[in-house]
Amino acid sequence: MTWDFRTEPEFEEKLEWIRWFRAERVEPLDLLHPGRAFHPLDDETGPVVRALKQQVRDQGLWAPHLGPELGGRGFGQVKLALINEILGASSWAPVIFGTAAPDTGNAEIIARYGTEEQKERYLQPLLEGECFSCFSMTEPHAGSDPTMFTTRAVRDGDEWVITGRKYFSSNARTSRFVIVMAVTNPDVSAYKGMSMFLVPSDTPGVRVERHVGTLGEDPEEGMHALISYDGVRVPADALLGGEGQAFAIAQTRLGGGRVHHAMRVVGQCNKALDMMAERAVSRETQGSRLGDKQLVQADLADSYAQLAQFRLFVLYTAWQIDQYNDYKRVKKDIAAIKFLTPKVLHDIVYRSMHLHGALGVSNEMPFADMWTGAAVMAVVDGPTEVHKITVAREVLRGREAAPGLWPTQHLPTRREWARKQLEDM
């Protein structure tokens, strides 16, 4: 089978514009307003951000992951991967282009499973880029294991009553609404007994116990949260999709998102490799450049090869999704790139950071956020270990045990078979 990742010249021009726009127009926000990408716009950031978003719309590149009926371009996964590779080098760029998680995944599932009324109330503001949303799935005692979830939603007449706690609910601080995953039928398996609900953030009973930051962040600046749902009442039409469909909806949401995460990491690793190469030719020690030292050359070679292999694997996975339009068929490779993502990011960023010496571990270089991001990537969208199990099960699917005492490639047995073949000939 031939793999072809080529895109038409017109799209290549769009990619060039994205590279220029990110470097010259968006990165100033990264430098002057770090960590503010998911905060409400104020008098200082509002005019700039809205103007940048309009320029993206004028290029026909706003929310490119969506279909034309929702204001997107209907780009396939390969094109989206190439776009996200560029955006990944900037923390503000996904917001400016309408591709920031968790809003992208939330928009996709509302578009696919939501009613017309739900789309008007929740989806349209997301598409316009004027609000944020929250995905509330993980629970403090269970992590991301849905079989252990205890948050319940019980039907009471024309309402659902939601009770439970959720942890690491992203964007809770600034979200206008929350998508909550809750058990609606405890008598069947977790994969068939959970449902999703669209809940406005200001609904009585929705209580943020505390905000949670990632490594190194001030707790007061954290964008995740521990949320209590204390008898939260929502109307029956708050149900997203059908009752019991939560797990299927979640998998739909996460499949393409894992490809996007991986390609954004490729963008970060490209940046780290560029910094590493620049350092190697800029600094001298003990009579020669760092780039002339064999150990440095080994790190450069390992980083280049690791990144090139990973990038091609992610593009191949994206290409398969475009070809087959079936996430289940590609789930082995989606799971594989998911657990490779944090390792590639960790390895390349660490080598580059280390080569910069004391400067590398200071707050005058961007390595800290990049490196701690590797730890975050290892747990978001499901822990690394779960994805390795998925890959292993898929690799073993349909395999048969050796028919006899020895493996099928046992050389003495194979030689005896070969002798008989030659005798017959």
C-alpha positions as CSV (number, residue, x, y, z in Angstrom):
1,M,0.0,0.0,0.0
2,T,1.3,3.4,-0.9
3,W,1.4,6.1,1.7
4,D,1.1,9.7,0.5
5,F,1.3,12.6,2.9
6,R,1.5,15.2,0.1
7,T,-0.9,18.2,0.1
8,E,-1.8,20.5,-2.8
9,P,0.3,23.7,-3.4
10,E,-2.6,25.9,-2.2
11,F,-2.5,24.2,1.2
12,E,1.3,24.5,1.4
13,E,0.8,28.3,1.0
14,K,-1.6,28.2,4.0
15,L,1.0,26.3,6.1
16,E,3.6,29.0,5.2
17,W,1.2,31.7,6.3
18,I,0.6,29.9,9.6
19,R,4.3,29.6,10.3
20,W,4.8,33.3,9.7
21,F,1.6,34.3,11.6
22,R,2.5,32.2,14.6
23,A,6.1,33.5,14.7
24,E,5.4,37.1,14.1
25,R,1.9,37.7,15.5
26,V,1.1,35.1,18.1
27,E,4.4,34.4,19.9
28,P,4.4,38.0,21.3
29,L,1.4,36.9,23.4
30,D,3.5,33.9,24.6
31,L,6.2,36.2,25.8
32,L,4.2,39.0,27.3
33,H,1.1,37.1,28.6
34,P,2.4,33.6,29.5
35,G,-0.1,31.3,31.1
36,R,-3.1,33.5,30.2
37,A,-4.3,31.7,27.0
38,F,-7.3,30.2,28.8
39,H,-8.2,33.2,30.9
40,P,-11.1,35.5,30.0
41,L,-10.0,38.4,27.8
42,D,-9.4,41.7,29.5
43,D,-8.9,45.3,28.2
44,E,-5.2,44.5,27.4
45,T,-5.5,41.1,25.7
46,G,-9.0,41.4,24.3
47,P,-8.5,43.8,21.4
48,V,-5.3,42.0,20.3
49,V,-6.7,38.4,20.5
50,R,-9.9,39.3,18.7
51,A,-8.0,41.0,15.9
52,L,-5.7,37.9,15.5
53,K,-8.7,35.6,15.5
54,Q,-10.3,37.6,12.8
55,Q,-7.1,37.4,10.6
56,V,-7.3,33.6,11.1
57,R,-10.9,33.6,10.0
58,D,-10.1,35.8,7.0
59,Q,-7.6,33.1,5.9
60,G,-10.3,30.4,6.3
61,L,-8.3,28.6,9.0
62,W,-10.5,29.1,12.1
63,A,-11.4,25.8,13.8
64,P,-10.0,23.7,10.9
65,H,-11.0,20.5,12.6
66,L,-14.7,21.1,12.0
67,G,-16.6,20.4,8.9
68,P,-17.8,23.1,6.5
69,E,-21.3,23.0,8.0
70,L,-19.9,24.2,11.2
71,G,-17.6,26.9,9.8
72,G,-14.5,24.8,9.3
73,R,-12.8,23.6,6.2
74,G,-13.3,19.9,6.6
75,F,-9.6,19.2,6.6
76,G,-8.6,15.6,7.0
77,Q,-6.4,14.4,9.8
78,V,-3.1,14.7,7.7
79,K,-3.8,18.4,7.1
80,L,-4.8,18.9,10.7
81,A,-1.6,17.2,11.8
82,L,0.5,19.5,9.7
83,I,-1.3,22.5,11.1
84,N,-1.0,21.4,14.7
85,E,2.7,20.7,14.2
86,I,3.2,24.5,13.6
87,L,0.8,25.6,16.3
88,G,2.4,23.3,18.9
89,A,5.4,25.6,19.3
90,S,3.1,28.3,20.9
91,S,0.9,28.2,23.9
92,W,-1.5,30.9,22.6
93,A,-1.7,29.6,19.0
94,P,-4.3,26.9,19.5
95,V,-6.6,29.5,21.1
96,I,-6.1,32.0,18.3
97,F,-6.9,29.3,15.7
98,G,-9.8,27.8,17.6
99,T,-8.1,24.4,18.1
100,A,-7.5,24.4,21.8
101,A,-8.3,21.4,24.0
102,P,-10.6,20.6,25.6
103,D,-12.8,22.9,23.5
104,T,-12.0,21.1,20.2
105,G,-13.1,17.8,21.5
106,N,-16.2,19.2,23.3
107,A,-17.2,21.0,20.1
108,E,-16.8,17.8,18.0
109,I,-19.1,15.7,20.3
110,I,-21.7,18.4,20.6
111,A,-21.7,18.7,16.8
112,R,-22.1,15.0,16.4
113,Y,-24.4,14.0,19.2
114,G,-26.1,17.3,20.3
115,T,-29.7,18.4,19.5
116,E,-30.3,21.5,17.5
117,E,-31.1,23.4,20.7
118,Q,-27.9,22.2,22.3
119,K,-25.8,23.2,19.3
120,E,-27.3,26.7,19.4
121,R,-26.8,27.1,23.2
122,Y,-23.4,25.5,23.6
123,L,-21.7,24.8,20.3
124,Q,-22.2,28.2,18.6
125,P,-20.4,30.2,21.4
126,L,-17.5,27.8,21.2
127,L,-17.3,28.2,17.5
128,E,-17.3,31.9,17.8
129,G,-14.3,31.7,20.2
130,E,-16.0,33.8,22.9
131,C,-16.3,31.1,25.7
132,F,-14.4,28.2,27.1
133,S,-15.8,24.8,28.1
134,C,-14.8,22.1,30.6
135,F,-14.7,18.3,30.2
136,S,-15.4,16.7,33.6
137,M,-14.7,12.9,33.5
138,T,-11.8,11.9,35.9
139,E,-12.7,11.1,39.5
140,P,-10.3,11.5,42.5
141,H,-10.5,7.9,43.7
142,A,-10.6,6.3,40.2
143,G,-8.4,8.4,37.9
144,S,-9.5,7.8,34.3
145,D,-10.8,4.2,35.0
146,P,-14.6,4.4,34.1
147,T,-15.3,1.1,35.8
148,M,-14.7,2.8,39.1
149,F,-16.7,6.0,38.6
150,T,-19.3,6.7,41.2
151,T,-20.7,10.1,40.2
152,R,-24.4,9.4,39.7
153,A,-27.2,11.0,37.6
154,V,-30.7,9.9,38.7
155,R,-33.8,10.7,36.8
156,D,-36.4,12.6,38.8
157,G,-39.4,13.4,36.6
158,D,-38.4,15.8,33.9
159,E,-35.0,16.4,35.5
160,W,-31.7,14.6,36.2
161,V,-30.0,15.0,39.6
162,I,-26.2,14.7,39.4
163,T,-24.2,13.9,42.6
164,G,-20.5,13.1,42.9
165,R,-17.0,14.6,42.6
166,K,-14.7,15.1,39.6
167,Y,-11.0,15.8,39.6
168,F,-8.7,17.6,37.1
169,S,-11.6,19.1,35.2
170,S,-9.8,21.2,32.7
171,N,-10.8,24.8,32.1
172,A,-13.2,24.7,35.1
173,R,-12.0,28.2,36.2
174,T,-13.2,30.0,33.0
175,S,-15.7,27.6,31.5
176,R,-19.2,28.7,30.6
177,F,-20.5,25.1,30.7
178,V,-19.3,21.6,31.8
179,I,-19.7,18.2,30.1
180,V,-20.2,15.8,33.0
181,M,-19.8,12.0,32.7
182,A,-22.0,10.2,35.2
183,V,-23.4,6.7,35.9
184,T,-27.1,6.5,35.0
185,N,-27.5,2.7,35.2
186,P,-25.3,1.0,37.8
187,D,-26.8,-2.5,37.0
188,V,-25.0,-2.8,33.6
189,S,-21.3,-2.5,32.7
190,A,-19.7,0.9,33.0
191,Y,-19.2,1.0,29.3
192,K,-23.0,0.9,28.8
193,G,-24.3,2.5,32.0
194,M,-22.8,6.0,31.8
195,S,-24.2,9.1,30.1
196,M,-23.0,12.7,29.5
197,F,-24.7,15.9,30.5
198,L,-24.3,19.5,29.4
199,V,-24.3,21.6,32.6
200,P,-24.0,25.4,32.7
201,S,-21.1,26.2,35.1
202,D,-23.3,28.5,37.2
203,T,-26.0,25.8,37.9
204,P,-26.8,25.6,41.6
205,G,-24.8,22.7,43.2
206,V,-21.8,22.9,40.9
207,R,-19.1,23.8,43.4
208,V,-15.3,24.1,42.7
209,E,-13.6,22.8,45.9
210,R,-10.2,24.0,44.7
211,H,-8.3,24.9,41.6
212,V,-5.5,22.6,40.6
213,G,-2.3,23.6,38.7
214,T,0.2,21.4,36.9
215,L,3.9,21.1,37.9
216,G,5.4,24.4,39.0
217,E,2.2,26.4,38.7
218,D,0.8,28.6,41.5
219,P,-2.4,26.9,42.8
220,E,-4.3,30.1,42.3
221,E,-3.4,30.1,38.7
222,G,-4.4,26.5,38.1
223,M,-6.8,25.8,35.2
224,H,-8.0,22.4,36.4
225,A,-10.3,21.8,39.3
226,L,-11.7,19.4,41.9
227,I,-15.5,19.8,41.5
228,S,-18.4,18.7,43.7
229,Y,-21.8,18.1,42.1
230,D,-24.1,18.4,45.1
231,G,-27.5,17.4,43.9
232,V,-27.2,19.4,40.6
233,R,-30.5,19.5,38.8
234,V,-30.6,19.8,35.1
235,P,-33.5,19.3,32.7
236,A,-34.0,16.0,30.8
237,D,-32.8,17.7,27.6
238,A,-29.3,18.3,29.2
239,L,-28.5,14.7,28.2
240,L,-25.9,14.6,25.4
241,G,-26.5,11.8,23.0
242,G,-28.5,8.8,24.2
243,E,-28.6,7.4,27.7
244,G,-25.7,5.0,28.2
245,Q,-23.6,6.4,25.3
246,A,-21.0,8.2,27.4
247,F,-18.1,5.8,26.7
248,A,-18.7,5.7,23.0
249,I,-18.9,9.6,22.9
250,A,-15.7,9.8,24.9
251,Q,-13.8,7.6,22.6
252,T,-15.0,9.6,19.6
253,R,-13.8,12.7,21.4
254,L,-10.3,11.4,22.2
255,G,-9.3,9.6,19.0
256,G,-8.5,12.6,16.8
257,G,-7.4,14.6,19.8
258,R,-4.5,12.2,20.5
259,V,-3.2,12.7,16.9
260,H,-3.4,16.5,17.4
261,H,-1.6,16.3,20.8
262,A,1.1,14.3,19.2
263,M,1.7,16.7,16.3
264,R,1.8,19.7,18.7
265,V,4.5,17.8,20.6
266,V,6.4,17.4,17.3
267,G,6.3,21.1,17.0
268,Q,7.7,21.6,20.5
269,C,10.4,19.0,19.8
270,N,11.4,20.8,16.6
271,K,11.8,23.9,18.6
272,A,13.9,22.1,21.2
273,L,16.1,20.5,18.5
274,D,16.6,23.9,16.9
275,M,17.7,25.4,20.2
276,M,20.0,22.4,20.8
277,A,21.7,22.8,17.3
278,E,22.1,26.5,17.8
279,R,23.8,26.0,21.2
280,A,26.1,23.4,19.7
281,V,27.5,25.8,17.1
282,S,27.5,28.8,19.4
283,R,29.5,27.7,22.4
284,E,33.1,26.6,22.7
285,T,34.7,24.7,25.5
286,Q,38.2,23.1,25.9
287,G,39.3,24.4,22.5
288,S,36.4,23.4,20.2
289,R,32.7,23.9,19.7
290,L,30.1,21.9,21.6
291,G,29.0,20.5,18.3
292,D,32.4,19.0,17.7
293,K,32.2,16.9,20.9
294,Q,31.2,13.3,20.1
295,L,28.8,13.0,23.0
296,V,27.0,16.1,21.9
297,Q,26.9,14.8,18.3
298,A,25.4,11.6,19.7
299,D,22.6,13.5,21.4
300,L,21.9,15.5,18.3
301,A,21.8,12.4,16.2
302,D,19.5,10.5,18.6
303,S,17.2,13.5,18.9
304,Y,16.9,13.9,15.1
305,A,16.3,10.2,14.5
306,Q,13.8,9.9,17.3
307,L,11.8,12.9,16.1
308,A,11.8,11.9,12.5
309,Q,10.5,8.4,13.2
310,F,7.8,9.7,15.6
311,R,6.7,12.4,13.1
312,L,6.3,9.9,10.3
313,F,4.4,7.5,12.6
314,V,2.0,10.2,13.6
315,L,1.4,11.2,10.0
316,Y,0.9,7.6,9.0
317,T,-1.7,7.2,11.8
318,A,-3.4,10.4,10.6
319,W,-3.3,9.1,7.0
320,Q,-5.0,5.9,8.1
321,I,-7.8,7.8,9.7
322,D,-8.4,9.7,6.5
323,Q,-8.3,6.5,4.4
324,Y,-10.6,4.4,6.5
325,N,-12.7,6.9,8.5
326,D,-12.7,4.3,11.3
327,Y,-11.0,5.1,14.6
328,K,-11.5,1.5,15.8
329,R,-9.5,0.2,12.9
330,V,-6.6,2.5,13.8
331,K,-6.8,2.3,17.6
332,K,-3.6,0.3,17.9
333,D,-1.6,3.1,16.2
334,I,-3.5,5.9,18.0
335,A,-2.6,4.2,21.3
336,A,1.0,3.7,20.3
337,I,1.6,7.4,19.4
338,K,-0.1,8.3,22.7
339,F,2.4,6.5,24.8
340,L,5.3,7.5,22.6
341,T,4.4,11.3,22.8
342,P,5.6,11.9,26.4
343,K,8.8,9.9,25.9
344,V,9.9,11.7,22.7
345,L,9.1,15.1,24.3
346,H,11.0,14.2,27.5
347,D,14.1,12.9,25.7
348,I,14.6,15.7,23.2
349,V,13.8,18.5,25.6
350,Y,16.0,17.1,28.3
351,R,19.0,16.8,25.9
352,S,18.5,20.3,24.7
353,M,18.0,21.7,28.2
354,H,21.1,19.9,29.5
355,L,23.3,21.2,26.7
356,H,22.4,24.7,27.7
357,G,23.9,24.1,31.2
358,A,22.9,26.4,34.0
359,L,21.1,28.6,31.5
360,G,19.0,25.7,30.4
361,V,17.6,25.1,33.9
362,S,17.0,28.8,34.6
363,N,13.8,30.7,34.1
364,E,15.5,32.6,31.2
365,M,14.9,29.7,28.8
366,P,11.6,28.0,27.9
367,F,12.6,24.5,28.9
368,A,10.8,24.1,32.2
369,D,7.3,24.2,30.8
370,M,8.3,22.0,27.9
371,W,9.9,19.4,30.0
372,T,7.2,19.2,32.7
373,G,4.7,19.0,29.8
374,A,6.1,15.5,29.1
375,A,4.9,14.4,32.5
376,V,1.5,15.9,31.8
377,M,1.3,14.2,28.4
378,A,1.9,10.8,30.0
379,V,-1.4,11.0,31.9
380,V,-3.9,13.1,29.9
381,D,-6.3,11.3,27.6
382,G,-5.5,8.1,29.5
383,P,-2.3,6.9,31.2
384,T,0.6,5.5,29.2
385,E,0.2,2.1,30.7
386,V,-3.4,1.7,29.5
387,H,-2.4,2.5,25.9
388,K,0.5,0.0,26.0
389,I,-2.0,-2.6,27.1
390,T,-4.2,-1.7,24.2
391,V,-1.4,-2.0,21.7
392,A,-0.3,-5.3,23.1
393,R,-3.8,-6.8,22.9
394,E,-4.1,-5.6,19.3
395,V,-0.8,-7.1,18.4
396,L,-1.8,-10.5,20.0
397,R,-5.3,-10.5,18.5
398,G,-5.7,-13.4,16.1
399,R,-2.3,-14.9,16.9
400,E,-2.1,-18.7,17.4
401,A,0.2,-20.7,19.7
402,A,2.9,-22.8,18.2
403,P,1.4,-26.1,17.0
404,G,4.0,-28.3,18.7
405,L,6.8,-28.3,21.3
406,W,9.0,-26.0,19.3
407,P,8.5,-22.5,18.0
408,T,7.5,-22.3,14.3
409,Q,10.9,-20.7,13.5
410,H,12.9,-23.3,15.4
411,L,15.9,-23.8,13.2
412,P,16.4,-27.6,13.5
413,T,12.8,-28.2,12.8
414,R,12.9,-25.7,9.8
415,R,16.0,-27.5,8.4
416,E,14.2,-30.8,8.5
417,W,11.3,-29.3,6.7
418,A,13.7,-27.7,4.1
419,R,15.3,-31.1,3.4
420,K,12.0,-32.7,2.7
421,Q,11.1,-29.8,0.4
422,L,14.3,-30.2,-1.6
423,E,13.8,-34.0,-1.8
424,D,10.3,-33.5,-3.2
425,M,11.7,-31.1,-5.8
